Amino acid sequence: MGGGNFLFKLAVIIGGAVVFIVVAAIIVNVFFGSKTNIDELVGVAQTQSEVIRVSALSSQVSGQALRNAAESTQQTVGSQQQALLAFLKTHGRTLKEKDLALKKNTQTDQTLRSAQQSNTYDIVFMRTLQTELTDYDRSLTTASKNTGNLTERSLLSSQHDDVQTLLKQLNATQ
């Protein structure tokens, strides 16, 4: 009888330990696993909108290489934004156009108007687009570092690689 009692106690202890480990794993996963940073991704989407808007201002550019780089930027970042918006939607966040336009910088428009009047539009546009892409790339890198969600990290990493290619294309126009 004493051996059966010991086995029962051992089974209860092992069973309790297994239950404890499962509950602990669930709690850790809920609080620390696959964490997405939705607010930061909203900021990235808003930055994408500004890059798209600025790149669309290339109609006044005289250099074909710069105009092509701006068009590539507009198309690539537009596609990236659609992918990011789809990701956000699967995580319960839908953005409207007015939400996406919150990072619109009217100073950029003023700077480009002044550049047009002083016949320096191409160089000012190129530097402006370069700054926009660099800031966008920085926001992608930060968002990627701050996520525990592998799908999100993969998406942001791919977008970062695309931005590096865009920056190389833009720099080649100089």
Backbone as a printed PyTorch tensor [residue, N CA C, xyz], in Angstrom:
tensor([[[  0.8110,  -1.1820,   0.0000],
         [  0.0000,   0.0000,   0.0000],
         [  0.8670,   1.2640,   0.0000]],

        [[  2.0080,   1.2000,   0.7040],
         [  2.8580,   2.3700,   0.7990],
         [  3.4190,   2.7690,  -0.5440]],

        [[  3.7220,   1.7690,  -1.4290],
         [  4.2670,   2.0840,  -2.7470],
         [  3.2370,   2.7370,  -3.6440]],

        [[  1.9570,   2.3010,  -3.5250],
         [  0.8990,   2.8950,  -4.3380],
         [  0.6470,   4.3360,  -3.9520]],

        [[  0.7370,   4.6200,  -2.6510],
         [  0.5440,   5.9890,  -2.1540],
         [  1.6600,   6.8990,  -2.6700]],

        [[  2.8810,   6.3680,  -2.6990],
         [  4.0070,   7.1340,  -3.1920],
         [  3.8350,   7.4530,  -4.6790]],

        [[  3.4240,   6.4560,  -5.4780],
         [  3.2100,   6.6610,  -6.9060],
         [  2.0970,   7.6750,  -7.1670]],

        [[  1.0500,   7.6190,  -6.3370],
         [ -0.0390,   8.5890,  -6.4780],
         [  0.4650,  10.0110,  -6.2140]],

        [[  1.2330,  10.1640,  -5.1390],
         [  1.7860,  11.4920,  -4.8090],
         [  2.7200,  11.9760,  -5.9250]],

        [[  3.5330,  11.0610,  -6.4590],
         [  4.4480,  11.4120,  -7.5360],
         [  3.6700,  11.8320,  -8.7880]],

        [[  2.6000,  11.0990,  -9.1020],
         [  1.7700,  11.4300, -10.2530],
         [  1.1130,  12.7960, -10.0740]],

        [[  0.6350,  13.0840,  -8.8430],
         [  0.0160,  14.3810,  -8.5670],
         [  1.0470,  15.4990,  -8.7120]],

        [[  2.2440,  15.2870,  -8.2250],
         [  3.2980,  16.3120,  -8.3080],
         [  3.6940,  16.5530,  -9.7730]],

        [[  3.8860,  15.4730, -10.5140],
         [  4.2610,  15.6170, -11.9260],
         [  3.1160,  16.2560, -12.7140]],

        [[  1.8960,  15.8080, -12.4550],
         [  0.7270,  16.3910, -13.1220],
         [  0.5920,  17.8720, -12.8120]],

        [[  0.7980,  18.2330, -11.5450],
         [  0.7340,  19.6400, -11.1450],
         [  1.8110,  20.4690, -11.8210]],

        [[  3.0110,  19.8830, -11.9340],
         [  4.1180,  20.5900, -12.5790],
         [  3.8070,  20.8100, -14.0610]],

        [[  3.2470,  19.7970, -14.7270],
         [  2.9000,  19.9240, -16.1370],
         [  1.8360,  21.0050, -16.3240]],

        [[  0.8030,  20.9760, -15.4700],
         [ -0.2480,  21.9930, -15.5430],
         [  0.3470,  23.3770, -15.3170]],

        [[  1.2350,  23.5040, -14.3370],
         [  1.8740,  24.7930, -14.0440],
         [  2.6680,  25.2880, -15.2520]],

        [[  3.4280,  24.3980, -15.8960],
         [  4.2430,  24.7820, -17.0500],
         [  3.3480,  25.2300, -18.2050]],

        [[  2.2550,  24.5050, -18.4510],
         [  1.3390,  24.8700, -19.5350],
         [  0.7090,  26.2320, -19.2610]],

        [[  0.2350,  26.4560, -18.0420],
         [ -0.3770,  27.7360, -17.6800],
         [  0.6540,  28.8640, -17.7830]],

        [[  1.8670,  28.6190, -17.3130],
         [  2.9210,  29.6340, -17.3900],
         [  3.2490,  29.9620, -18.8490]],

        [[  3.3020,  28.9350, -19.7070],
         [  3.5920,  29.1680, -21.1290],
         [  2.4950,  29.9960, -21.7800]],

        [[  1.2500,  29.7350, -21.4350],
         [  0.1310,  30.5040, -21.9850],
         [  0.2170,  31.9540, -21.5370]],

        [[  0.4930,  32.1680, -20.2750],
         [  0.5930,  33.5340, -19.7460],
         [  1.7490,  34.2840, -20.4150]],

        [[  2.8980,  33.6460, -20.5220],
         [  4.0530,  34.2850, -21.1620],
         [  3.7330,  34.6170, -22.6160]],

        [[  3.0870,  33.7020, -23.3310],
         [  2.7460,  33.9320, -24.7320],
         [  1.7480,  35.0780, -24.8970]],

        [[  0.7770,  35.1550, -24.0000],
         [ -0.2240,  36.2220, -24.0770],
         [  0.4230,  37.5840, -23.8590]],

        [[  1.3140,  37.6690, -22.8760],
         [  1.8940,  38.9680, -22.5420],
         [  3.1560,  39.3160, -23.3190]],

        [[  3.9040,  38.3170, -23.7770],
         [  5.1930,  38.6190, -24.3940],
         [  5.3840,  38.0340, -25.7860]],

        [[  4.5500,  37.1230, -26.2290],
         [  4.7560,  36.4580, -27.5060],
         [  4.0040,  37.1290, -28.6410]],

        [[  4.5770,  37.0650, -29.8230],
         [  3.9690,  37.5730, -31.0510],
         [  3.3610,  38.9580, -30.8980]],

        [[  4.0540,  39.7920, -30.2080],
         [  3.5510,  41.1330, -29.9400],
         [  3.7040,  42.0190, -31.1730]],

        [[  2.6170,  42.6550, -31.5620],
         [  2.6880,  43.6090, -32.6550],
         [  2.6540,  45.0160, -32.0670]],

        [[  3.2400,  45.9350, -32.7550],
         [  3.2600,  47.3210, -32.3160],
         [  2.4100,  48.1470, -33.2720]],

        [[  1.1140,  48.0050, -33.1160],
         [  0.1410,  48.5850, -34.0390],
         [  0.3100,  50.1000, -34.1720]],

        [[  0.4440,  50.8080, -33.0560],
         [  0.5690,  52.2710, -33.1320],
         [  1.8030,  52.6940, -33.9320]],

        [[  2.8760,  51.9630, -33.7590],
         [  4.0930,  52.2840, -34.5030],
         [  3.8930,  52.0010, -36.0010]],

        [[  3.1660,  50.9430, -36.3060],
         [  2.8830,  50.6160, -37.7040],
         [  1.9730,  51.6620, -38.3460]],

        [[  1.0700,  52.2170, -37.5750],
         [  0.2260,  53.3070, -38.0800],
         [  1.1240,  54.4880, -38.4650]],

        [[  2.0940,  54.7910, -37.6320],
         [  3.0460,  55.8640, -37.9410],
         [  3.8350,  55.5710, -39.2070]],

        [[  4.2220,  54.3150, -39.4060],
         [  4.9380,  53.9290, -40.6270],
         [  4.0350,  54.1410, -41.8420]],

        [[  2.7790,  53.7390, -41.7450],
         [  1.8310,  53.9180, -42.8520],
         [  1.6380,  55.4050, -43.1690]],

        [[  1.6160,  56.2410, -42.1440],
         [  1.4870,  57.6860, -42.3590],
         [  2.7330,  58.2400, -43.0400]],

        [[  3.8940,  57.7550, -42.6480],
         [  5.1410,  58.1630, -43.2900],
         [  5.1460,  57.7190, -44.7490]],

        [[  4.6430,  56.5150, -45.0090],
         [  4.5410,  56.0320, -46.3840],
         [  3.6830,  56.9820, -47.2210]],

        [[  2.5820,  57.4490, -46.6560],
         [  1.7130,  58.3730, -47.3890],
         [  2.4470,  59.6450, -47.7720]],

        [[  3.2620,  60.1460, -46.8750],
         [  4.0070,  61.3660, -47.1820],
         [  5.0660,  61.1010, -48.2520]],

        [[  5.7290,  59.9660, -48.2020],
         [  6.7170,  59.6290, -49.2390],
         [  6.0250,  59.5170, -50.5970]],

        [[  4.8750,  58.8710, -50.6250],
         [  4.1110,  58.7320, -51.8680],
         [  3.7050,  60.1100, -52.3940]],

        [[  3.2250,  60.9640, -51.5040],
         [  2.7810,  62.3020, -51.8940],
         [  3.9400,  63.1140, -52.4590]],

        [[  5.0720,  63.0930, -51.7710],
         [  6.2290,  63.8770, -52.2240],
         [  6.7570,  63.3300, -53.5450]],

        [[  6.8410,  62.0180, -53.6700],
         [  7.3650,  61.4530, -54.9200],
         [  6.4570,  61.7870, -56.1040]],

        [[  5.1720,  61.9900, -55.8410],
         [  4.2320,  62.3590, -56.9070],
         [  4.4380,  63.7960, -57.3800]],

        [[  5.2100,  64.5810, -56.6710],
         [  5.4710,  65.9720, -57.0510],
         [  6.5910,  66.0800, -58.0880]],

        [[  6.9270,  64.9770, -58.7180],
         [  8.0470,  64.9460, -59.6640],
         [  7.7030,  65.5000, -61.0460]],

        [[  6.4740,  65.9350, -61.2490],
         [  6.0870,  66.4250, -62.5830],
         [  6.9070,  67.6410, -63.0120]],

        [[  7.4370,  68.3770, -62.0710],
         [  8.2420,  69.5650, -62.3960],
         [  9.7220,  69.2420, -62.5810]],

        [[ 10.0990,  67.9840, -62.3600],
         [ 11.4970,  67.5720, -62.4860],
         [ 11.8830,  67.5390, -63.9580]],

        [[ 13.0580,  68.0890, -64.2920],
         [ 13.4900,  68.1000, -65.6890],
         [ 14.3260,  66.8720, -66.0410]],

        [[ 15.0470,  66.3080, -65.0850],
         [ 15.8960,  65.1470, -65.3560],
         [ 15.1040,  63.8470, -65.3910]],

        [[ 15.2790,  63.0830, -66.4780],
         [ 14.5250,  61.8400, -66.6540],
         [ 14.8920,  60.7960, -65.5950]],

        [[ 16.1690,  60.6820, -65.2460],
         [ 16.5970,  59.6900, -64.2450],
         [ 15.9510,  59.9790, -62.8920]],

        [[ 15.9010,  61.2480, -62.5320],
         [ 15.2730,  61.6330, -61.2660],
         [ 13.7700,  61.3910, -61.3150]],

        [[ 13.1590,  61.6950, -62.4370],
         [ 11.7200,  61.4510, -62.5930],
         [ 11.4250,  59.9480, -62.4890]],

        [[ 12.2820,  59.1220, -63.0840],
         [ 12.1190,  57.6660, -63.0060],
         [ 12.2800,  57.1670, -61.5690]],

        [[ 13.2500,  57.7290, -60.8550],
         [ 13.4630,  57.3330, -59.4590],
         [ 12.2550,  57.7030, -58.6090]],

        [[ 11.6870,  58.8630, -58.8740],
         [ 10.5020,  59.2970, -58.1310],
         [  9.3130,  58.3870, -58.4360]],

        [[  9.1600,  58.0150, -59.6940],
         [  8.0710,  57.1150, -60.0910],
         [  8.2490,  55.7410, -59.4370]],

        [[  9.4690,  55.2380, -59.4380],
         [  9.7520,  53.9590, -58.7720],
         [  9.4280,  54.0400, -57.2920]],

        [[  9.7860,  55.1550, -56.6980],
         [  9.5060,  55.3640, -55.2730],
         [  8.0030,  55.3660, -55.0290]],

        [[  7.2900,  56.1080, -55.8390],
         [  5.8370,  56.2010, -55.6710],
         [  5.1840,  54.8240, -55.7960]],

        [[  5.5750,  54.0580, -56.8000],
         [  4.9860,  52.7410, -57.0260],
         [  5.3780,  51.7450, -55.9300]],

        [[  6.6440,  51.7330, -55.5770],
         [  7.1320,  50.7740, -54.5790],
         [  6.5350,  51.0480, -53.2090]],

        [[  6.5890,  52.2850, -52.7700],
         [  6.0770,  52.6200, -51.4370],
         [  4.5500,  52.4810, -51.4080]],

        [[  3.8990,  52.7670, -52.5320],
         [  2.4520,  52.5470, -52.6070],
         [  2.1070,  51.0820, -52.4100]],

        [[  2.8720,  50.2200, -53.0380],
         [  2.6750,  48.7780, -52.8850],
         [  2.9760,  48.3300, -51.4520]],

        [[  4.0390,  48.8730, -50.8860],
         [  4.3860,  48.5540, -49.5000],
         [  3.2710,  48.9830, -48.5540]],

        [[  2.6990,  50.1410, -48.8220],
         [  1.6420,  50.6420, -47.9520],
         [  0.4180,  49.7240, -48.0140]],

        [[  0.0890,  49.2390, -49.2070],
         [ -1.0490,  48.3260, -49.3250],
         [ -0.8210,  47.0610, -48.5090]],

        [[  0.4070,  46.5410, -48.5460],
         [  0.7400,  45.3420, -47.7620],
         [  0.6430,  45.6390, -46.2660]],

        [[  1.1380,  46.7970, -45.8570],
         [  1.0900,  47.1530, -44.4360],
         [ -0.3480,  47.3810, -43.9810]],

        [[ -1.1480,  48.0400, -44.8000],
         [ -2.5510,  48.2700, -44.4460],
         [ -3.3070,  46.9460, -44.3350]],

        [[ -2.9830,  45.9890, -45.1960],
         [ -3.6130,  44.6650, -45.1150],
         [ -3.2130,  43.9730, -43.8120]],

        [[ -1.9360,  44.1000, -43.4340],
         [ -1.4650,  43.5200, -42.1720],
         [ -2.1970,  44.1640, -40.9970]],

        [[ -2.2910,  45.4890, -41.0090],
         [ -2.9880,  46.1920, -39.9300],
         [ -4.4470,  45.7610, -39.8420]],

        [[ -5.0710,  45.5850, -40.9880],
         [ -6.4740,  45.1870, -41.0030],
         [ -6.6650,  43.8150, -40.3630]],

        [[ -5.7300,  42.8990, -40.6020],
         [ -5.8340,  41.5730, -39.9860],
         [ -5.6440,  41.6430, -38.4770]],

        [[ -5.0920,  42.7460, -38.0040],
         [ -4.9060,  42.9410, -36.5630],
         [ -5.8960,  43.9600, -36.0000]],

        [[ -6.9960,  44.1550, -36.7250],
         [ -8.1000,  44.9600, -36.2050],
         [ -7.9670,  46.4560, -36.3690]],

        [[ -7.0520,  46.9310, -37.1950],
         [ -6.8790,  48.3770, -37.3570],
         [ -7.0560,  48.7660, -38.8190]],

        [[ -8.0570,  49.5670, -39.1080],
         [ -8.3000,  50.0630, -40.4540],
         [ -8.0750,  51.5700, -40.4450]],

        [[ -7.3240,  52.0400, -41.4330],
         [ -7.0070,  53.4690, -41.5080],
         [ -7.7280,  54.1110, -42.6790]],

        [[ -8.2210,  55.3070, -42.4560],
         [ -8.8590,  56.0910, -43.5090],
         [ -7.8220,  57.0560, -44.0800]],

        [[ -8.1530,  57.6230, -45.2400],
         [ -7.2370,  58.5630, -45.8980],
         [ -6.8370,  59.7140, -44.9820]],

        [[ -7.7940,  60.2400, -44.2120],
         [ -7.4620,  61.3670, -43.3340],
         [ -6.4890,  60.9420, -42.2350]],

        [[ -6.5690,  59.6790, -41.7860],
         [ -5.6150,  59.1650, -40.8030],
         [ -4.2260,  59.0550, -41.4130]],

        [[ -4.1790,  58.6050, -42.6600],
         [ -2.9000,  58.4250, -43.3410],
         [ -2.2270,  59.7530, -43.6690]],

        [[ -3.0100,  60.8100, -43.8030],
         [ -2.4630,  62.1200, -44.1990],
         [ -1.9600,  62.9510, -43.0260]],

        [[ -1.9590,  62.4060, -41.8340],
         [ -1.6000,  63.2050, -40.6610],
         [ -0.1390,  63.6630, -40.6360]],

        [[  0.7190,  63.0270, -41.3990],
         [  2.1300,  63.4450, -41.4340],
         [  2.4570,  64.3060, -42.6530]],

        [[  1.4230,  64.8410, -43.2860],
         [  1.6570,  65.7170, -44.4390],
         [  2.4200,  66.9510, -43.9620]],

        [[  3.4960,  67.2570, -44.6680],
         [  4.3400,  68.3870, -44.3210],
         [  4.1690,  69.4820, -45.3750]],

        [[  3.4090,  70.5010, -45.0250],
         [  3.1620,  71.5880, -45.9780],
         [  4.4240,  72.4180, -46.2300]],

        [[  5.3710,  72.3460, -45.3180],
         [  6.6500,  73.0430, -45.5060],
         [  7.3810,  72.4850, -46.7360]],

        [[  7.2100,  71.1910, -46.9800],
         [  7.8160,  70.5670, -48.1550],
         [  7.2890,  71.2190, -49.4340]],

        [[  5.9800,  71.4370, -49.4860],
         [  5.3810,  72.0700, -50.6630],
         [  5.9300,  73.4810, -50.8650]],

        [[  6.0480,  74.2020, -49.7790],
         [  6.5630,  75.5690, -49.8480],
         [  8.0160,  75.5680, -50.3290]],

        [[  8.8060,  74.6590, -49.8030],
         [ 10.2120,  74.5630, -50.1990],
         [ 10.3330,  74.2520, -51.6810]],

        [[  9.4940,  73.3460, -52.1640],
         [  9.5490,  72.9880, -53.5840],
         [  9.0450,  74.1190, -54.4820]],

        [[  8.0720,  74.8690, -54.0190],
         [  7.6140,  76.0360, -54.7920],
         [  8.7390,  77.0640, -54.9180]],

        [[  9.4310,  77.2990, -53.8200],
         [ 10.5620,  78.2370, -53.8420],
         [ 11.6650,  77.7340, -54.7760]],

        [[ 11.9050,  76.4310, -54.7530],
         [ 12.9380,  75.8520, -55.6180],
         [ 12.5630,  75.9960, -57.0920]],

        [[ 11.2920,  75.8900, -57.3790],
         [ 10.8310,  76.0400, -58.7570],
         [ 11.0780,  77.4720, -59.2400]],

        [[ 10.8240,  78.4350, -58.3700],
         [ 11.0150,  79.8360, -58.7270],
         [ 12.4900,  80.1830, -58.9050]],

        [[ 13.3520,  79.4660, -58.1880],
         [ 14.7840,  79.7710, -58.2780],
         [ 15.5290,  78.7980, -59.2060]],

        [[ 14.7720,  78.0220, -59.9800],
         [ 15.3620,  77.0720, -60.9380],
         [ 16.2950,  76.0400, -60.2890]],

        [[ 15.9560,  75.6150, -59.0920],
         [ 16.7400,  74.5810, -58.4040],
         [ 15.8510,  73.3880, -58.0330]],

        [[ 14.7660,  73.2230, -58.7600],
         [ 13.7620,  72.2280, -58.3950],
         [ 14.3510,  70.8120, -58.3430]],

        [[ 15.1070,  70.4280, -59.3520],
         [ 15.6190,  69.0570, -59.3940],
         [ 16.4510,  68.7200, -58.1620]],

        [[ 17.3890,  69.5840, -57.8240],
         [ 18.2830,  69.2900, -56.6960],
         [ 17.5120,  69.3180, -55.3690]],

        [[ 16.6180,  70.2670, -55.2140],
         [ 15.8400,  70.3560, -53.9740],
         [ 14.8700,  69.1790, -53.8760]],

        [[ 14.2640,  68.8220, -55.0000],
         [ 13.3640,  67.6710, -55.0000],
         [ 14.1150,  66.3980, -54.6310]],

        [[ 15.2870,  66.2070, -55.2440],
         [ 16.0880,  65.0110, -54.9810],
         [ 16.4630,  64.9310, -53.5020]],

        [[ 16.9120,  66.0250, -52.9320],
         [ 17.2930,  66.0290, -51.5060],
         [ 16.0760,  65.8080, -50.6100]],

        [[ 14.9510,  66.3960, -50.9910],
         [ 13.7270,  66.2300, -50.2100],
         [ 13.2720,  64.7780, -50.2250]],

        [[ 13.2770,  64.1750, -51.4000],
         [ 12.8680,  62.7720, -51.5160],
         [ 13.8540,  61.8660, -50.7840]],

        [[ 15.1100,  62.2000, -50.8750],
         [ 16.1390,  61.4320, -50.1610],
         [ 15.9020,  61.4940, -48.6490]],

        [[ 15.5910,  62.6740, -48.1390],
         [ 15.3050,  62.8310, -46.7100],
         [ 14.0620,  62.0420, -46.3140]],

        [[ 13.0250,  62.1220, -47.1410],
         [ 11.7850,  61.3870, -46.8610],
         [ 12.0500,  59.8800, -46.8140]],

        [[ 12.8050,  59.3780, -47.7790],
         [ 13.1100,  57.9430, -47.8120],
         [ 13.9830,  57.5190, -46.6380]],

        [[ 14.9280,  58.3590, -46.2680],
         [ 15.7960,  58.0430, -45.1360],
         [ 14.9890,  58.0050, -43.8370]],

        [[ 14.1110,  58.9750, -43.6510],
         [ 13.2480,  58.9810, -42.4600],
         [ 12.3280,  57.7670, -42.4420]],

        [[ 11.7860,  57.4330, -43.5970],
         [ 10.9170,  56.2680, -43.7200],
         [ 11.6890,  54.9980, -43.3720]],

        [[ 12.8950,  54.8680, -43.8960],
         [ 13.7220,  53.6990, -43.6100],
         [ 14.0160,  53.5900, -42.1130]],

        [[ 14.2740,  54.7180, -41.4970],
         [ 14.5310,  54.7370, -40.0530],
         [ 13.2970,  54.2490, -39.2780]],

        [[ 12.0990,  54.6540, -39.7150],
         [ 10.8800,  54.2160, -39.0280],
         [ 10.6500,  52.7180, -39.2320]],

        [[ 11.0070,  52.1940, -40.3990],
         [ 10.9060,  50.7490, -40.6400],
         [ 11.8470,  49.9780, -39.7210]],

        [[ 13.0750,  50.4610, -39.5990],
         [ 14.0610,  49.7950, -38.7540],
         [ 13.6180,  49.7970, -37.2950]],

        [[ 13.1340,  50.9240, -36.8180],
         [ 12.6720,  51.0290, -35.4290],
         [ 11.4820,  50.1030, -35.1800]],

        [[ 10.5260,  50.1170, -36.0830],
         [  9.3400,  49.2650, -35.9220],
         [  9.7340,  47.7920, -35.9420]],

        [[ 10.6740,  47.4310, -36.7840],
         [ 11.1230,  46.0390, -36.8660],
         [ 11.7900,  45.5950, -35.5680]],

        [[ 12.5860,  46.4800, -34.9820],
         [ 13.2580,  46.1500, -33.7150],
         [ 12.2720,  46.0230, -32.5600]],

        [[ 11.1430,  46.7080, -32.6500],
         [ 10.1890,  46.7560, -31.5420],
         [  9.0680,  45.7270, -31.6270]],

        [[  9.1890,  44.7660, -32.5250],
         [  8.1120,  43.7800, -32.6450],
         [  8.5990,  42.3870, -32.2750]],

        [[  7.6740,  41.5960, -31.7800],
         [  7.9390,  40.1880, -31.5170],
         [  7.2140,  39.3160, -32.5240]],

        [[  6.4970,  39.9330, -33.4470],
         [  5.7100,  39.2080, -34.4360],
         [  6.5900,  38.9280, -35.6560]],

        [[  6.8000,  37.6560, -35.9500],
         [  7.7050,  37.2910, -37.0390],
         [  7.1860,  37.7260, -38.4090]],

        [[  5.8820,  37.6630, -38.6210],
         [  5.3060,  38.1020, -39.9000],
         [  5.5330,  39.5960, -40.0870]],

        [[  5.3060,  40.3530, -39.0220],
         [  5.5240,  41.8020, -39.0790],
         [  6.9930,  42.1110, -39.3360]],

        [[  7.8730,  41.4250, -38.6330],
         [  9.3020,  41.6720, -38.8030],
         [  9.7360,  41.3600, -40.2400]],

        [[  9.2210,  40.2930, -40.8030],
         [  9.5540,  39.9220, -42.1740],
         [  9.0580,  40.9800, -43.1620]],

        [[  7.8390,  41.4450, -42.9680],
         [  7.2670,  42.4920, -43.8230],
         [  8.1180,  43.7560, -43.7680]],

        [[  8.4560,  44.1920, -42.5670],
         [  9.2330,  45.4240, -42.3980],
         [ 10.6500,  45.2740, -42.9530]],

        [[ 11.2300,  44.0980, -42.7850],
         [ 12.5780,  43.8550, -43.2970],
         [ 12.5910,  43.9040, -44.8240]],

        [[ 11.5900,  43.3210, -45.4450],
         [ 11.4760,  43.3570, -46.8990],
         [ 11.3060,  44.7990, -47.3880]],

        [[ 10.4890,  45.5670, -46.6810],
         [ 10.2830,  46.9640, -47.0680],
         [ 11.5680,  47.7730, -46.8940]],

        [[ 12.3140,  47.4780, -45.8460],
         [ 13.6100,  48.1420, -45.6210],
         [ 14.5490,  47.8710, -46.8060]],

        [[ 14.6000,  46.6150, -47.2520],
         [ 15.4570,  46.2650, -48.3880],
         [ 15.0470,  47.0350, -49.6450]],

        [[ 13.7410,  47.1420, -49.8570],
         [ 13.2440,  47.8910, -51.0230],
         [ 13.6420,  49.3660, -50.9410]],

        [[ 13.5690,  49.9410, -49.7560],
         [ 13.9250,  51.3580, -49.5810],
         [ 15.4120,  51.5650, -49.8480]],

        [[ 16.2290,  50.6170, -49.4410],
         [ 17.6620,  50.7300, -49.7240],
         [ 17.9100,  50.7620, -51.2390]],

        [[ 17.1770,  49.9500, -51.9810],
         [ 17.2760,  49.9520, -53.4300],
         [ 16.8160,  51.2900, -54.0210]],

        [[ 15.7140,  51.8220, -53.4940],
         [ 15.2200,  53.1260, -53.9510],
         [ 16.2490,  54.2220, -53.6850]],

        [[ 16.8620,  54.1950, -52.5230],
         [ 17.8740,  55.2080, -52.1830],
         [ 19.0800,  55.1030, -53.1360]],

        [[ 19.4730,  53.8900, -53.4810],
         [ 20.5840,  53.7270, -54.4260],
         [ 20.2050,  54.2900, -55.7910]],

        [[ 18.9730,  54.0180, -56.2260],
         [ 18.5120,  54.5400, -57.5120],
         [ 18.4790,  56.0620, -57.4820]],

        [[ 17.9850,  56.6210, -56.3920],
         [ 17.9120,  58.0800, -56.2650],
         [ 19.2960,  58.6920, -56.2350]],

        [[ 20.2250,  58.0940, -55.5020],
         [ 21.5860,  58.6210, -55.4170],
         [ 22.3010,  58.5510, -56.7600]],

        [[ 21.9270,  57.5910, -57.5850],
         [ 22.5500,  57.4640, -58.9080],
         [ 22.1230,  58.5920, -59.8520]],

        [[ 21.1040,  59.3550, -59.4840],
         [ 20.6470,  60.4470, -60.3560],
         [ 21.4940,  61.7060, -60.2010]],

        [[ 22.3740,  61.7200, -59.2280],
         [ 23.1660,  62.9310, -58.9560],
         [ 24.2330,  63.1500, -60.0150]]])
